[in-house]
Amino acid sequence: MTKRLGGRSVSDIGLGTWGMGGWQTADKTNDSTCVDAIRYAVSRGINVIDTAEMYGAGHTEEIVAKAIEGVPREDVFIISKVWKTNLHLDSLIKSARASLRRLKTPYLDLYLIHWPNPSVPVSETIGAMEELLKQGLVRSIGVSNFDVEQLSDAMSASKYTDIAANQILYNYGTRGPEKDIIPFCEKNGVEVISYTPILKGKVSGFSELNKVAEKYNATAVQVALRYTMERSLPIPKSSSKSHIDMLIEGSRMELRKDDYEFLKSCLD
């Protein structure tokens, strides 16, 4: 299963970094472990790395920079996100440049609006992001946590490029997106990126996942990940090499159509 994002072929799953290097504030306690985990994921073929300016108050981006140091820039696909308080034109441009400095990269492969902000006209925000495109500072733009109406407005505001992706909360226990936003994205060529795709590992309580997992000699987590891959590019977060191995193995499962439909029907 090959994914395309921002016009590029990318790995079937990405690596999320929320919590690496702190949450709302910087925490450098486990930096070396986080750096090693990202490096390991890249060495195993995961080339999509997702981060944001608000993760660890910017420190997470610095961790990503250290992790990919020495890796050819074209071998990784870096996503970052601008926080909802920085969506006016000048603030957004400033945020993007700050992210680039922390990431030590000349451009972002994909830049997302982290959350919608109804107090800022989406036309102004999209205009600022398209200015970044013109300057070569980002290669593609998108949104995160946008519903159908908000995404439609963003698409209408975009004059020079397409909205490449919408990053949303989507997992086996959170199926609401299958009813509206995912079909809308599929219809309009917007890639769905799913965060928290394995419900932070808390999927063993779903008996149907365990039932299917037994058939594949897999775990419920692997089946849950593979389920989300049918309609999204999942970006699970992990700082453990063994867990990363498990996720990669799950992403390579050939989930039969009848098993997917069985899982889908259990929550309909």
N, C-alpha and C positions, 0 to 999 in steps of 0.2 A: 504494500500500500504506500504509494508515493504522495506526499503532500506538496502543495505549492503555496507560497506565501510571498506577497510583494513581488510577484513575477519570478521568484526563484524556487528551485526544488529544495526542499528542506527535509530534515529527519521526521519520522512519523510521530515522534513525541519531542517535546522540548523540556527544559529544566527551569522550574520556577525557583525564585530566590527570596521570596518573602520570608523574613525571619533570619536570614543569613546576615550577620553583622548588626543585628538589632531589629527592633520593631519600629516604633515612632522615633526612637533615639538610637544613637550609635552604641554598639556593644562589640568591642574588639576581642572579647574573651576567646571565642572559637574561630578566629579568622583563618588560622592555618588549616583547620579541618574543613571549613567551607571552601577555601581555595583548592584544596586537594580534591574535594568532591566535584567541583566544577571541571577541573582539569581532567579528572577521571571520566566524567560523563562525555566530555569532548573527545577524549581518546577512544571511547567506545562508539563514537559515531553520532552522538546527540549534538547537533550544531545550532539548535535554537536555544538561546538563553534569554529569559525574560526577567526584567528588573524594573525599577521605577525610582524617581527622584525622592519619593517619600519613604522608601524602604531604608530603615536605619538612618533616617535623616541624610540620605545621600551616601552613607558609608557602604551600603550594599553594592552600589555601582563601583566603588573603589575596589571592593573584593573581586568583582567580575573582571575589572581591568587587570588585576594581578594574576588572576587565574588564566587569562588568555594571552598573557605576555609571551611573545615568541611564537604564537600561533598565527599563521597567515590570515590576514583580515578576511579574505574571501572564504575562508573555511568555517567561519562562524556567522550566525545570523542573530544580531543583537536587537532586542526589543526594549525600549524604555517608555515610561509614561510620565506625562505632566500632570501635576496635582490640580484639583478642581479650583483652587484659589488662584491659580496662575494662568487663567485662560484668556485674559486680555492680551492684545497683540504684543505689547512691549514685554510684559511679564513672561509670556510663553517663549518668546525668542530668547530672553535671558535664561529661562529654565533649561531650554534645549542646549544652549551653549555651556551651561554649568554641567549638565549631564555628560556632554561630550568631553569636557575637561576631566571629570572624575573617571570616566571610562577610558580615557586616553585613546580616543578613536576619532578620526576625522568625520565620521558620519554614523548615523543609526540606520539599520536596515528597515526598521519599522518604529514609528513614533505614535503613541496612542494618547488620547484624552482619557485619563484614568477614570474619572466619573463626570457625568453631565453636571452642569451648573446653570440652572435656569436664569440666574441673574446676569449672565454674560451671553450676548447674542452668539449663537453657534456660527453665524456667518463670519464674525470677527475671529473666532478661534480657528475655524477652518482656513480662513484667509491667512492667518499667521503661519499655520502649518504648511500651506502651499508656498509661502515665502521661503520657508526652510527648504522645501523641495527645490525651488529655483536657485537657492544658494548652494545646493549640493550637500547640505548638512544632514538631510534624511533622504532615504530612498523610496519610502512609501509611508502612508499615514493611515490611521484608523482610530477606533474608539474602543471604549471598555465600559461595560455595565450600562449600555444603551438599550432601551426597549425599541419596539418597532417604530413608534412615532418619532422618537429622538434620532434613531438611525436614519429614518427617511428624511428628516430635516437636515442632518449632516450631509447626506448624499446630495440633496438639492443645493446645499451651500457650496459644494465642491465644484469649482469651475474648470480646473486644469488637470485633475487626476481622479482616480477612483478611491473610494474608501476600501482599503484592502482587507480589513479585519475588524471583528467585534469580539473582544475578550469578555467572556461571561462566566458566571458560576454555573457549572453544569457537571453533574455526576449521576450515578445510578439512583441515588436517593433524592436528587433534585431534577425532576423530569419536566417541570413546567416549560423550560425553553423549547422542548420538542413540539409544543403546541402552537407557538407563535414566532418567536424571534429566530429560531434555527431555520424553519421553512422560509422565512422572509430573507434571511441571509443567503440561503441556497438559491433562491429564485433570483437574487440580485448579484450573485457572484462575490459575496463578501465571505471571507473565510472565518469560520468560528474557531476561536481559541478558548479552550475550557480550563479554568483554574479550579483548584480543589477537585480534580477529576476522580480521585479515589477516596473522597470523603475522609481525608486524613487517616486512611487505613481502616476506618470503621465500617467496613462493609460485610464483615463475617456474619452479621445478624440477618442478612438476607439469605434465606434458605435456598432460593432458586439460584443464586450465584454459587453457593457451595455445591449444589447439584450439578451445575454445568462444569464447574471446576474439576469435579471428580472425573468427568468424561475425558478431560484434557490433561489429567495429571498436573493440574495447575492450582493456583490459590484463588480465593475469592477476589483478592485485590487485583490479580492479573486479569481475571475475567471482567471485573468492573472497569479497569483501564481500557481493555480491548473494546468493551461496549461503547465507551465514549468516543473511541477512535472512528467509529462508523460515521459520525457526523461532526467531528471536530478534531482539532489538533490539541491534544491534552498537554498541559505543562505541570506535571507533578513536581513537588519540591522534595529533595532529599539531600542529606549531608552524609549519607552512608553509602560506601561503595557496594556493599552487598545488596542494599536496597535498590540501588541504581541498576545492578545486574538483574535483579528480579523484575524491575519495571521493563527493562529492555527485552527480557525473555517474554514477558506478557504482551509487549507491543508486536512481537513477531508471531504470535498465535494466529492460526487460521481459523477464526471463529465462523462456523458454518451458519448459513443463512437461517436455517430452521432453529438453531440455538439462539441466534440473535432475536428472531421473532418471538421465541418462547419467553426470553427475558423481557422483551418489550411488552408483551401481553400481560405479564404478571403485575404490571403497575398501571395498566390502562384503566 
